[in-house]
Every structure is written in C-alpha cells, then in structure tokens.
Amino acid sequence: MASAATVPSILELRHSITDDNIIAPESFETQTRLLEENFYLKNYVVPGVDTGNSTTATPAEYEQRLTKLPTVIDLPYNSIVKNYIEMYLTRRRGLVADMLALHNYYGRFFEEELLKEGMPVELEYLPVIESAINPNAVSRAGAVGLWQFMPATAKGLGMEINSLVDERRDPRISSRNAARYLKQLHDIYNDWSLAIAAYNCGPGNVNKALRRAGAEGDVKKDFWDIYNYLPSETRGYVPAFIAANYVMNYYRQHGISPTIVKRHLTTDTVRINKYVHFNQIAAVLNIPVEEIRMLNPQFLKDVIPGDYRPYNLTLPTQQCLSYIMSEKRILDYDSDLYARRTTAEPGGTTPAVALTSDGGQANLANASRQTANAEENHEIASQSTERTVTKTHVVQRGENIRDIAKLYGVSATDIKRWNKLRRGKVKEGDRLTVEVVEHVTPDEVHVVAAPEVAQVFPKDEKPAETAEPSTTPTTTKSGSATRTETKPAPAPVKENTQRTKATKTSVHKVKKGDTLDRIAKKYGTTVAAIQAANGMKKGDTRIQIGQNLKIPAKGGTAKSSKKSSRKRRR
C-alpha cells in the first residue's frame, strides 16, 4: 500500500479526479423518439420550446450551483461530473426536455415513497440515469423498469415477476422497493455515495473495492476513496447522478424551456379480483387502451389476472367509480373472445377413453397383418387419421358462440373467423359454418399401395383401382348343393383408368413457413401442378396455415386431376 505522503486527500480526489475509461450509463443511449411515443407525453403535456442556447457554464459556476442545492447527499464537482453535465446540456438536450415532462407524472411516486422511508428526496433523480424515466426500459443485462431492477434483486424484495405481471415496471411498487433497498444499502455502509454505488454494481463489488482500498477497522472510506477499484460503469455512476441533479434543477439557466402541462393527470386505483382484458375496459369506459397501458405498464399482455390474486388497476380518477359501477358490463363485453379455456378433452369432441392394457394383443395383431401383407408390400394403417369436414349449424334459441364452440370442440375465435363475425353475437336462426376434424380409425381405413407412395383413404372414399378384385364370385345351385365359381371380371373402362391416375394424390395441411415451392419440392411435383389441382390461378401463390392442399402424385398432370375431379362430381 502506498505511503500516506503519496496518497491524494479525499478533497483532491473529489474535485480533481479525471478518467477517460469510464462507461456512461445506458440511459444516455435512450432515443428521444422512443420516449416521445409515451402516451403521457403525447396527450398531457406540451414540450417546451428549445431556444437553441446550448451554452455551458464555467467550472466555478457548476461547483457553486451544486453546492447551493438543498441536499443531504454530497454533490462534489470534478471534471467527470462536468463531462456528464455538458453531455446532457448539449448532445442530450432533447432527452432532458422529455425527462422533465415525464417527471411531472412519475416524480410524485418517487418523492412519496422516498419520504415514507425517510430517505433523501434527491434520490428521485436516480431513475434519470437508470432508465431515462421510462417504465418500460430494459437494459442489456436484463434490468427492467424505472429503477432497473434485476430479476433476483426484485424477487428478493418481494416483487412479482411472471408471464403476465412484472412489478418492476409498476411506478409505485418499484419506487417503494427502490427506497427500501437504498435504505438497506445505507444501513450497511452509512455513506450515501457507497450506497448509490452498491445500487449500481451490487454490495459484493463495493465490498471487494473497499478491501482492495485498505478499508480496515474504523477507517472510513467513501466512493471517491475506492474509485479506482470499482467497475468502469460504476465509476461513472455517482458522477452521472450528480450531473442529473444539476440538469434537472438548473435546466432554465441553459435554455431548456420547462414543459407545459396542458391538462393534469390525476389517478386513483381500483382493486381487481377478476380476469379482465384492457380491451374490455377501454371499450366500456371509452378510454384509449394506450392510456391504460401507460398507467399500468406492469401488466405485460394487457391482461389483469385478478382471479389469481387481487391487483390494483390505475385509472384516471373520474374513471375509477365508472369501473366499479360498470364492472359486470366490462366482464361481459366480448367475454367469449377473452375467456380462457378451463377444460380440454383429448381428441376434441371424442369421448375420453380409459387407458387399459391388452397384454400386447394389438401389437401381435398388427404384426400378423403385416406378415400376411408382405408379398404385396402394402402399408398398414396402424394409427387413426383425420379429415376436416365443413358443417352448417343453425343457431337455436338461447345459444351463444361459446356454447356452439363447446358442442363442436372448436374455439369461439375460430367460429368468428370462419363466419367473419366482428363481435361474438349471434341470434336464433343464424347459419354458422363450422369446420370439424373427424377421426378415422384403422378399421375404417382402406390402404392403397402405389408405385411411388402408399396412401390411406377412408372407406367411403375408396379409390377406383382397388375397388374391384380381379375375379368376380358367382353362385349356382344344383339340387340341394350350392357351388361357388369365379369368373373373370370385365375389363376396366377408360374412365376407371383416369380415376386411378386421379387418386394418386395426397393432402398436405399447410404449416407455418410453408410455401408452394417448398411443398412442391417435398412431394416431387411442381408449383403449377399444385395450383391446377387446387383450382388456383397461375400467378396465385397465397396459402394459409391450416389449409388442406391436394398434392398430385409424381409424374401426374394437372389435366388428369381436373378430369378426375369432374368425373367424381357426376
């Protein structure tokens, strides 16, 4: 350790330190155009007019003004603080103007929660360097919200994080927990500069820096004593905090006009203990859904899962009573669209089958079928297949979309889509199209072996080439005896030959990522052949997920498929 004569005094370090290797907080990278999309900035304030006067002050003026601020926390001046101040006042002037506007709304949460914990109010400017006062800010490391909590720290403080709710984004809850966490850190170090540094890099890094700086026994150290032993980002963190206090108090002296509030936003909260979607609230109360999102950024998917546990919903004060009086209408609004499925039966509408063991008899039976079939090498249908059938449902008295969906084992959303219903309302006598998947068991399946591919058809769609055997049995009687003979079957007509060609097709259900070109390559055919087989125009390449496409066999032509299609309709 260096001798006492060579170690700079704390006063010298605070006021004369220089460092070209510090890393500025991520908030300096915030794009003002992203902040300007905030609903509050767009609807409640008028941005101040920038006079363009980006003049800076002298070091003496910076130091004097910082000294005059009524703060408990020391705000010393040095060249690093100067660099941050002038970055705000020149290159990031627009960001300062936006943060001043956002502070009109979010600042009250900061102040209230800090005062409740008996904390210095100047800590309200930590979100300036943490998130640029953006409740939806997410850092590269995964910290989230106004106060940039990491998941482990947030959960340790009792904050909820799941797929639907992230309380790190809640302005009041995150401010409350930030105040408590800062109080815990101050209790550890009894020094605000160290507590602020630990908020940024964690107590472990601060403790390690203290050990390396030789803090032993009653020797008191602060941020500036351990500066050289801290991570590079933390070395710039306390100076940035000092600069934030400067610009948020002295912006007028540098030509940044204050934001004008064109209408005040006062809010209150409603306790929600039901599952409700923002769209339902917005429609009934006539509130823009963007405003509900701005007031409640903790709800990640526009859903309040109040049936899991009660949550507070923030609304403009005049709308809170409206919600309480209209809650039933809100919950009933498009309830089919936003309801969650509570039960599901395997196989859709097929009754559930109890799982039992047959001692391997099914496997033995399948093996014997394969052995008997070996000479012709036909494929065996060992599992059930499916086919989509379009049905028409006539709405009966008292039925709604949800009842009909449950009847057919489909979703209410699909029924609305198939019938182009903007709202989930139907009346008696309406005719609805419903697409139902029917299951075909192996016993109902007829198997065809083609030269290129074996295909499976339901029995009621048995193809022509396997419909007749090569011989026809006839029965004659002689006295009391009955004799069975076989006679050659008549030669197939030309029409049957064309049917044989036409049935060498298969059906492909379009999946995500499919294109006509990919499907054609997969089945060894061409795009033109698929288009012709499905009645598509030559230049039409649009397909939809879930659509069933007829795929002509290898070597098959679109012409033969069309002929076959015409003959089947006769």
C-alpha positions as CSV (number, residue, x, y, z in Angstrom):
1,M,0.0,0.0,0.0
2,A,1.3,3.5,-0.8
3,S,2.6,5.7,1.9
4,A,0.4,8.4,3.4
5,A,2.5,11.1,1.8
6,T,1.8,9.8,-1.7
7,V,-2.0,9.2,-1.3
8,P,-4.2,12.1,-2.5
9,S,-6.6,13.5,0.0
10,I,-10.3,12.8,-0.3
11,L,-10.8,16.5,-1.2
12,E,-8.3,16.3,-4.0
13,L,-9.9,13.1,-5.4
14,R,-13.4,14.5,-5.3
15,H,-12.6,17.7,-7.1
16,S,-9.6,16.9,-9.4
17,I,-10.2,13.3,-10.5
18,T,-10.0,12.6,-14.2
19,D,-10.8,9.4,-16.1
20,D,-11.1,8.6,-19.8
21,N,-12.1,5.0,-19.3
22,I,-15.5,5.2,-17.6
23,I,-18.6,3.8,-19.3
24,A,-21.7,6.0,-19.4
25,P,-25.0,4.5,-18.1
26,E,-27.2,3.0,-20.8
27,S,-29.8,5.7,-20.2
28,F,-27.6,8.1,-22.2
29,E,-28.3,5.9,-25.3
30,T,-32.1,6.3,-25.0
31,Q,-33.6,7.5,-28.2
32,T,-35.9,10.5,-27.7
33,R,-38.2,9.3,-30.4
34,L,-39.0,6.3,-28.3
35,L,-39.8,8.3,-25.3
36,E,-42.0,10.6,-27.4
37,E,-44.3,7.7,-28.1
38,N,-45.2,7.7,-24.4
39,F,-49.0,8.4,-24.2
40,Y,-48.5,10.9,-21.4
41,L,-46.0,13.0,-23.5
42,K,-48.3,12.9,-26.5
43,N,-51.6,13.8,-24.7
44,Y,-51.0,15.6,-21.4
45,V,-48.0,18.0,-22.0
46,V,-46.7,20.5,-24.5
47,P,-42.9,20.2,-24.9
48,G,-41.0,23.3,-24.0
49,V,-39.5,25.3,-26.8
50,D,-35.8,24.8,-27.1
51,T,-34.2,28.3,-27.5
52,G,-31.1,26.6,-29.0
53,N,-29.0,28.3,-26.4
54,S,-26.8,25.4,-25.5
55,T,-24.2,27.4,-23.7
56,T,-22.4,25.8,-20.9
57,A,-21.2,27.3,-17.6
58,T,-17.7,27.7,-16.1
59,P,-16.4,25.1,-13.6
60,A,-16.8,27.6,-10.8
61,E,-20.4,28.1,-11.7
62,Y,-21.1,24.4,-11.8
63,E,-19.5,23.9,-8.4
64,Q,-21.3,26.9,-6.9
65,R,-24.7,25.8,-8.1
66,L,-24.2,22.2,-6.9
67,T,-23.2,23.5,-3.5
68,K,-26.4,25.5,-3.2
69,L,-28.7,22.6,-3.9
70,P,-30.7,21.7,-0.7
71,T,-29.5,18.1,-0.4
72,V,-28.4,15.7,2.3
73,I,-26.1,13.8,-0.1
74,D,-22.8,15.4,-1.0
75,L,-22.6,16.5,-4.7
76,P,-18.9,17.3,-5.2
77,Y,-17.8,18.7,-8.6
78,N,-14.9,17.5,-10.8
79,S,-14.0,17.0,-14.4
80,I,-16.0,13.7,-14.7
81,V,-19.2,15.4,-13.3
82,K,-18.5,18.3,-15.8
83,N,-18.4,15.9,-18.7
84,Y,-21.7,14.4,-17.8
85,I,-23.4,17.8,-17.2
86,E,-22.3,19.1,-20.6
87,M,-23.3,15.9,-22.3
88,Y,-26.9,16.5,-21.0
89,L,-26.8,20.2,-21.9
90,T,-25.5,19.7,-25.5
91,R,-26.0,16.4,-27.2
92,R,-28.8,15.1,-25.0
93,R,-30.9,18.4,-24.6
94,G,-33.9,16.7,-26.2
95,L,-33.7,13.8,-23.7
96,V,-33.6,16.3,-20.8
97,A,-36.7,18.0,-22.1
98,D,-38.6,14.7,-22.3
99,M,-37.4,13.6,-18.9
100,L,-38.6,16.8,-17.3
101,A,-42.0,16.2,-18.9
102,L,-42.1,12.6,-17.6
103,H,-41.0,13.7,-14.2
104,N,-44.2,15.7,-14.0
105,Y,-46.1,12.4,-13.6
106,Y,-43.7,9.8,-12.3
107,G,-41.8,12.2,-9.9
108,R,-44.6,12.2,-7.4
109,F,-44.3,8.4,-7.0
110,F,-40.5,8.8,-6.4
111,E,-41.0,11.6,-3.8
112,E,-43.8,9.9,-1.9
113,E,-42.1,6.6,-1.5
114,L,-38.7,8.2,-0.5
115,L,-40.4,10.4,2.1
116,K,-42.2,7.4,3.6
117,E,-38.9,5.7,4.2
118,G,-37.2,8.9,5.5
119,M,-34.8,9.0,2.5
120,P,-33.2,12.0,0.9
121,V,-35.5,13.3,-1.8
122,E,-32.6,14.0,-4.2
123,L,-32.6,10.2,-4.8
124,E,-35.6,10.8,-7.1
125,Y,-33.1,11.5,-9.9
126,L,-31.6,8.0,-9.8
127,P,-34.2,6.9,-12.5
128,V,-32.8,9.7,-14.7
129,I,-29.6,7.8,-15.1
130,E,-31.1,4.3,-14.6
131,S,-33.9,4.4,-17.2
132,A,-34.3,8.0,-18.5
133,I,-37.7,7.8,-16.6
134,N,-39.1,5.2,-18.9
135,P,-41.0,2.4,-17.0
136,N,-40.6,0.0,-19.9
137,A,-36.8,0.4,-20.1
138,V,-34.9,-2.9,-20.4
139,S,-31.1,-3.0,-20.1
140,R,-28.7,-5.3,-22.0
141,A,-28.2,-7.2,-18.7
142,G,-31.9,-7.7,-18.2
143,A,-32.7,-5.0,-15.7
144,V,-36.2,-3.6,-16.1
145,G,-38.3,-0.6,-15.2
146,L,-37.8,2.9,-13.9
147,W,-35.3,1.8,-11.2
148,Q,-33.8,-1.0,-13.3
149,F,-34.1,-4.0,-11.0
150,M,-32.6,-7.3,-11.9
151,P,-34.9,-10.3,-11.5
152,A,-33.1,-11.8,-8.5
153,T,-33.0,-8.5,-6.6
154,A,-36.7,-7.8,-7.4
155,K,-37.8,-11.2,-6.2
156,G,-35.7,-10.9,-3.1
157,L,-37.6,-7.7,-2.3
158,G,-40.9,-9.5,-2.8
159,M,-41.8,-8.2,-6.3
160,E,-43.9,-10.4,-8.6
161,I,-42.5,-11.4,-12.0
162,N,-44.3,-13.9,-14.2
163,S,-45.6,-14.2,-17.8
164,L,-48.4,-11.7,-17.2
165,V,-47.2,-9.4,-14.5
166,D,-43.8,-7.7,-13.9
167,E,-43.9,-5.4,-10.9
168,R,-40.5,-3.9,-11.8
169,R,-42.5,-1.8,-14.3
170,D,-45.1,-0.6,-11.8
171,P,-44.1,3.0,-10.9
172,R,-45.3,2.9,-7.3
173,I,-44.3,-0.6,-6.4
174,S,-40.9,-0.3,-7.9
175,S,-40.3,3.1,-6.3
176,R,-41.4,1.7,-2.9
177,N,-38.9,-1.2,-3.2
178,A,-36.1,1.0,-4.5
179,A,-36.5,3.3,-1.5
180,R,-36.4,0.3,0.9
181,Y,-33.4,-1.2,-0.9
182,L,-31.4,2.0,-0.8
183,K,-32.2,2.3,2.9
184,Q,-30.8,-1.2,3.4
185,L,-27.6,-0.3,1.5
186,H,-27.2,2.9,3.5
187,D,-27.6,0.9,6.7
188,I,-24.7,-1.3,5.5
189,Y,-22.2,1.5,4.6
190,N,-23.5,4.5,6.5
191,D,-22.5,6.6,3.4
192,W,-24.7,7.7,0.6
193,S,-22.0,7.6,-2.2
194,L,-21.2,4.0,-1.3
195,A,-25.0,3.1,-1.1
196,I,-25.5,4.6,-4.6
197,A,-22.5,2.7,-6.0
198,A,-23.8,-0.5,-4.5
199,Y,-27.2,0.1,-6.1
200,N,-25.4,0.0,-9.4
201,C,-22.9,-2.8,-9.1
202,G,-24.1,-4.7,-6.0
203,P,-22.7,-4.8,-2.5
204,G,-20.3,-7.6,-3.4
205,N,-18.3,-5.4,-5.8
206,V,-18.3,-2.5,-3.3
207,N,-17.1,-4.7,-0.5
208,K,-14.3,-6.0,-2.7
209,A,-13.3,-2.5,-3.7
210,L,-13.2,-1.5,0.0
211,R,-10.9,-4.4,0.8
212,R,-8.6,-3.6,-2.0
213,A,-8.5,0.1,-1.0
214,G,-7.4,-1.0,2.5
215,A,-10.5,-0.1,4.5
216,E,-9.9,-1.7,7.9
217,G,-11.3,-1.2,11.4
218,D,-12.6,2.3,11.9
219,V,-11.1,3.8,8.8
220,K,-13.9,5.4,6.9
221,K,-14.0,5.2,3.1
222,D,-16.4,6.7,0.6
223,F,-16.9,6.3,-3.2
224,W,-14.0,8.6,-4.1
225,D,-11.6,6.6,-1.9
226,I,-12.4,3.3,-3.7
227,Y,-13.0,4.9,-7.1
228,N,-10.0,3.1,-8.9
229,Y,-11.1,-0.3,-7.6
230,L,-14.7,-0.2,-8.9
231,P,-16.1,-1.5,-12.2
232,S,-15.7,1.1,-15.0
233,E,-19.5,1.6,-15.3
234,T,-19.9,2.3,-11.6
235,R,-17.0,4.8,-11.7
236,G,-19.3,6.9,-13.8
237,Y,-22.5,6.2,-11.9
238,V,-22.1,8.6,-9.0
239,P,-20.8,11.4,-11.2
240,A,-23.8,10.9,-13.5
241,F,-26.1,11.0,-10.5
242,I,-24.6,14.4,-9.5
243,A,-25.0,15.6,-13.1
244,A,-28.7,14.5,-13.2
245,N,-29.4,16.6,-10.0
246,Y,-27.7,19.6,-11.7
247,V,-29.6,19.5,-15.0
248,M,-33.0,18.6,-13.5
249,N,-32.7,21.8,-11.3
250,Y,-30.7,24.2,-13.5
251,Y,-32.1,23.5,-17.0
252,R,-33.5,27.0,-17.3
253,Q,-30.1,28.5,-17.0
254,H,-29.1,26.6,-20.1
255,G,-32.0,27.5,-22.4
256,I,-34.1,24.3,-21.9
257,S,-37.7,25.5,-21.6
258,P,-39.9,23.9,-19.0
259,T,-42.6,21.6,-20.1
260,I,-46.1,23.0,-20.1
261,V,-48.8,20.7,-18.7
262,K,-51.9,21.2,-20.9
263,R,-54.1,19.0,-18.7
264,H,-53.4,17.5,-15.3
265,L,-53.5,13.7,-14.9
266,T,-54.8,12.7,-11.5
267,T,-55.2,9.0,-10.9
268,D,-56.6,6.5,-8.4
269,T,-56.6,2.7,-8.1
270,V,-59.3,0.1,-8.3
271,R,-58.9,-3.4,-6.7
272,I,-59.5,-6.0,-9.4
273,N,-60.2,-9.6,-8.4
274,K,-61.5,-10.9,-11.8
275,Y,-59.7,-11.9,-15.0
276,V,-60.2,-8.9,-17.3
277,H,-58.6,-7.6,-20.5
278,F,-57.6,-4.0,-21.2
279,N,-59.7,-4.0,-24.4
280,Q,-62.8,-4.8,-22.4
281,I,-62.1,-1.8,-20.0
282,A,-61.3,0.5,-22.9
283,A,-64.5,-0.3,-24.8
284,V,-66.9,0.1,-22.0
285,L,-65.3,3.1,-20.3
286,N,-64.3,4.7,-23.6
287,I,-60.7,5.1,-22.5
288,P,-57.8,4.6,-25.1
289,V,-56.2,1.3,-24.4
290,E,-52.8,3.1,-24.8
291,E,-53.7,5.2,-21.8
292,I,-54.5,2.1,-19.7
293,R,-51.1,0.6,-20.8
294,M,-49.3,3.8,-19.8
295,L,-50.9,3.9,-16.4
296,N,-50.4,0.1,-15.8
297,P,-47.1,-1.0,-17.5
298,Q,-46.7,-3.9,-15.1
299,F,-49.4,-5.9,-17.0
300,L,-47.3,-7.3,-19.8
301,K,-50.1,-8.8,-22.0
302,D,-52.9,-6.3,-21.5
303,V,-54.5,-8.8,-19.1
304,I,-55.2,-8.4,-15.3
305,P,-55.2,-12.0,-13.8
306,G,-57.4,-10.9,-10.9
307,D,-58.7,-14.5,-10.5
308,Y,-55.2,-15.5,-9.4
309,R,-54.9,-12.8,-6.8
310,P,-56.2,-9.2,-6.5
311,Y,-54.3,-6.4,-8.3
312,N,-54.5,-2.6,-8.3
313,L,-55.6,-1.1,-11.6
314,T,-54.6,2.6,-12.0
315,L,-57.1,4.7,-13.9
316,P,-57.9,8.5,-14.2
317,T,-59.7,9.5,-11.0
318,Q,-63.0,10.1,-12.7
319,Q,-63.0,6.7,-14.3
320,C,-62.5,4.7,-11.1
321,L,-66.1,5.0,-10.0
322,S,-67.2,4.3,-13.5
323,Y,-65.3,1.0,-13.4
324,I,-66.9,0.0,-10.1
325,M,-70.4,0.7,-11.4
326,S,-69.8,-0.9,-14.8
327,E,-67.7,-4.0,-13.8
328,K,-70.3,-6.5,-14.9
329,R,-70.7,-4.9,-18.3
330,I,-66.9,-4.8,-18.6
331,L,-66.5,-8.5,-17.8
332,D,-69.4,-9.5,-20.1
333,Y,-68.0,-7.5,-23.0
334,D,-66.8,-9.9,-25.7
335,S,-66.4,-12.4,-22.9
336,D,-66.2,-15.3,-25.3
337,L,-63.2,-13.7,-27.1
338,Y,-61.2,-13.1,-23.9
339,A,-62.3,-16.1,-21.8
340,R,-59.6,-18.8,-21.1
341,R,-60.3,-22.4,-21.8
342,T,-60.7,-24.2,-18.5
343,T,-61.1,-27.8,-19.6
344,A,-59.9,-29.8,-22.7
345,E,-60.8,-33.3,-23.8
346,P,-58.2,-35.3,-25.7
347,G,-59.3,-35.6,-29.4
348,G,-61.7,-32.6,-29.3
349,T,-65.3,-33.9,-29.1
350,T,-64.2,-37.6,-28.9
351,P,-65.1,-39.0,-25.5
352,A,-62.2,-39.7,-23.2
353,V,-61.0,-43.3,-23.3
354,A,-59.7,-45.0,-20.2
355,L,-56.1,-46.2,-20.5
356,T,-56.0,-50.0,-20.3
357,S,-53.5,-52.7,-21.2
358,D,-54.4,-55.5,-23.6
359,G,-51.3,-57.6,-22.9
360,G,-49.7,-56.7,-26.3
361,Q,-52.6,-58.2,-28.4
362,A,-52.8,-55.1,-30.6
363,N,-49.1,-55.4,-31.4
364,L,-49.4,-59.1,-32.2
365,A,-52.5,-58.5,-34.4
366,N,-50.7,-55.7,-36.3
367,A,-47.6,-58.0,-36.8
368,S,-49.8,-60.7,-38.3
369,R,-51.4,-58.3,-40.6
370,Q,-48.0,-57.1,-41.8
371,T,-46.9,-60.7,-42.3
372,A,-50.0,-61.5,-44.4
373,N,-49.4,-58.4,-46.4
374,A,-45.7,-58.9,-47.0
375,E,-45.9,-60.3,-50.6
376,E,-47.7,-57.1,-51.9
377,N,-45.9,-54.8,-49.5
378,H,-48.9,-52.6,-48.8
379,E,-48.7,-50.1,-46.0
380,I,-50.7,-50.8,-42.9
381,A,-52.8,-48.1,-41.2
382,S,-51.7,-48.5,-37.7
383,Q,-52.9,-45.2,-36.3
384,S,-56.0,-43.1,-36.8
385,T,-56.1,-40.5,-39.5
386,E,-58.1,-37.2,-39.7
387,R,-60.2,-35.3,-42.2
388,T,-61.7,-31.8,-42.0
389,V,-65.5,-31.6,-42.6
390,T,-67.4,-28.3,-43.0
391,K,-70.8,-28.3,-41.3
392,T,-73.6,-25.8,-41.0
393,H,-75.0,-25.1,-37.6
394,V,-78.4,-23.3,-37.2
395,V,-78.4,-21.3,-34.0
396,Q,-81.1,-22.3,-31.6
397,R,-82.8,-20.1,-29.0
398,G,-80.5,-19.3,-26.1
399,E,-77.3,-20.5,-27.8
400,N,-74.2,-18.3,-27.9
401,I,-70.8,-18.6,-29.6
402,R,-69.2,-20.3,-26.6
403,D,-72.0,-23.0,-26.4
404,I,-71.6,-23.8,-30.1
405,A,-67.8,-23.9,-29.9
406,K,-68.1,-26.4,-27.0
407,L,-70.6,-28.5,-28.9
408,Y,-68.2,-29.0,-31.9
409,G,-65.0,-29.0,-29.9
410,V,-63.6,-25.8,-31.6
411,S,-62.7,-22.4,-30.3
412,A,-65.1,-19.4,-30.3
413,T,-62.4,-17.4,-32.0
414,D,-62.3,-19.8,-35.0
415,I,-66.1,-19.7,-35.4
416,K,-65.9,-15.9,-35.5
417,R,-63.1,-16.1,-38.1
418,W,-64.9,-18.7,-40.3
419,N,-68.1,-16.6,-40.3
420,K,-66.4,-13.2,-40.4
421,L,-68.1,-12.1,-37.2
422,R,-66.6,-8.9,-35.8
423,R,-68.3,-9.4,-32.5
424,G,-69.3,-12.7,-30.8
425,K,-73.0,-12.1,-31.0
426,V,-75.4,-14.5,-32.8
427,K,-79.2,-14.8,-32.9
428,E,-81.7,-17.6,-33.3
429,G,-81.8,-18.8,-36.9
430,D,-78.3,-17.7,-37.9
431,R,-76.5,-20.3,-40.0
432,L,-72.9,-20.7,-39.0
433,T,-70.1,-22.5,-40.8
434,V,-68.1,-24.8,-38.6
435,E,-65.0,-26.8,-39.6
436,V,-64.8,-30.1,-37.7
437,V,-62.0,-32.6,-37.6
438,E,-63.3,-36.1,-37.9
439,H,-61.2,-39.0,-36.8
440,V,-61.0,-42.2,-38.9
441,T,-59.8,-45.3,-37.0
442,P,-57.6,-48.0,-38.6
443,D,-60.6,-50.4,-39.1
444,E,-62.3,-47.7,-41.2
445,V,-59.3,-47.2,-43.4
446,H,-58.5,-48.7,-46.8
447,V,-54.9,-48.8,-47.9
448,V,-53.6,-48.3,-51.4
449,A,-50.0,-49.1,-52.5
450,A,-48.9,-47.0,-55.4
451,P,-45.5,-47.4,-57.2
452,E,-44.2,-44.2,-55.5
453,V,-46.2,-43.9,-52.3
454,A,-48.8,-45.9,-50.3
455,Q,-51.8,-43.8,-49.4
456,V,-54.6,-44.1,-46.9
457,F,-58.2,-43.4,-47.7
458,P,-61.4,-43.5,-45.5
459,K,-63.6,-46.4,-46.7
460,D,-66.2,-44.1,-48.0
461,E,-63.6,-42.5,-50.3
462,K,-62.2,-45.8,-51.6
463,P,-60.3,-45.2,-54.8
464,A,-61.2,-46.9,-58.1
465,E,-58.2,-49.0,-58.7
466,T,-58.7,-51.1,-55.5
467,A,-62.5,-51.1,-55.6
468,E,-62.8,-54.3,-57.6
469,P,-60.9,-57.6,-57.3
470,S,-59.6,-59.3,-60.5
471,T,-62.2,-62.1,-60.3
472,T,-65.9,-62.0,-59.5
473,P,-67.5,-64.8,-57.5
474,T,-70.9,-66.2,-58.7
475,T,-73.1,-68.7,-57.0
476,T,-75.2,-71.5,-58.8
477,K,-77.5,-74.1,-57.3
478,S,-77.6,-77.8,-58.3
479,G,-80.3,-79.6,-56.3
480,S,-79.6,-79.1,-52.7
481,A,-76.0,-78.3,-53.3
482,T,-74.6,-74.8,-53.7
483,R,-71.5,-74.3,-55.8
484,T,-69.4,-71.2,-56.0
485,E,-67.4,-70.3,-59.1
486,T,-65.2,-67.5,-60.1
487,K,-65.4,-65.7,-63.4
488,P,-63.0,-63.1,-64.9
489,A,-64.2,-59.6,-64.1
490,P,-64.9,-57.4,-67.0
491,A,-62.0,-55.2,-68.3
492,P,-62.0,-51.8,-66.7
493,V,-63.2,-49.0,-68.9
494,K,-61.1,-46.0,-69.8
495,E,-62.9,-43.8,-67.2
496,N,-61.7,-46.1,-64.4
497,T,-58.1,-45.7,-65.7
498,Q,-58.4,-42.0,-65.4
499,R,-59.8,-42.3,-61.9
500,T,-56.8,-44.4,-61.0
501,K,-54.5,-41.6,-62.1
502,A,-56.5,-39.0,-60.3
503,T,-56.5,-40.9,-57.0
504,K,-52.7,-40.9,-56.9
505,T,-52.9,-37.7,-54.9
506,S,-52.3,-36.8,-51.2
507,V,-53.4,-34.0,-49.0
508,H,-50.9,-31.6,-47.3
509,K,-52.0,-29.4,-44.4
510,V,-50.2,-26.1,-44.7
511,K,-47.9,-25.3,-41.7
512,K,-46.1,-22.2,-40.6
513,G,-43.2,-21.5,-43.0
514,D,-44.7,-23.5,-46.0
515,T,-44.6,-22.1,-49.5
516,L,-45.9,-23.6,-52.7
517,D,-42.3,-24.0,-53.9
518,R,-41.3,-25.9,-50.7
519,I,-44.3,-28.1,-50.8
520,A,-43.7,-28.9,-54.5
521,K,-40.1,-29.9,-53.8
522,K,-41.2,-32.0,-50.8
523,Y,-43.6,-34.1,-52.9
524,G,-41.6,-34.2,-56.1
525,T,-44.1,-32.2,-58.1
526,T,-44.4,-28.7,-59.5
527,V,-46.0,-25.5,-58.3
528,A,-48.1,-25.4,-61.5
529,A,-49.4,-28.9,-60.8
530,I,-50.4,-28.0,-57.2
531,Q,-52.1,-24.8,-58.5
532,A,-54.1,-26.7,-61.1
533,A,-55.0,-29.5,-58.7
534,N,-56.5,-26.9,-56.3
535,G,-58.2,-24.6,-58.8
536,M,-55.7,-21.8,-58.2
537,K,-54.8,-19.3,-60.8
538,K,-51.3,-19.5,-62.4
539,G,-50.0,-16.4,-60.5
540,D,-51.8,-17.1,-57.2
541,T,-49.3,-18.4,-54.6
542,R,-51.2,-17.4,-51.5
543,I,-51.8,-20.2,-49.0
544,Q,-53.0,-20.1,-45.4
545,I,-51.9,-22.0,-42.3
546,G,-54.2,-24.9,-41.8
547,Q,-55.3,-25.0,-45.4
548,N,-55.6,-28.5,-47.0
549,L,-53.9,-28.7,-50.4
550,K,-54.3,-31.6,-52.9
551,I,-50.9,-32.8,-54.0
552,P,-50.7,-34.6,-57.4
553,A,-48.6,-37.7,-57.5
554,K,-45.1,-37.7,-59.0
555,G,-45.5,-37.7,-62.8
556,G,-49.2,-36.9,-62.5
557,T,-50.5,-34.0,-64.6
558,A,-52.9,-31.3,-63.7
559,K,-55.0,-32.3,-66.6
560,S,-55.7,-35.7,-65.4
561,S,-56.5,-34.3,-61.9
562,K,-59.1,-32.0,-63.4
563,K,-60.7,-34.7,-65.4
564,S,-60.9,-36.9,-62.4
565,S,-62.4,-34.1,-60.4
566,R,-65.1,-33.6,-63.0
567,K,-66.0,-37.3,-63.2
568,R,-66.3,-37.6,-59.4
569,R,-68.8,-34.8,-59.3
570,R,-71.1,-36.6,-61.7
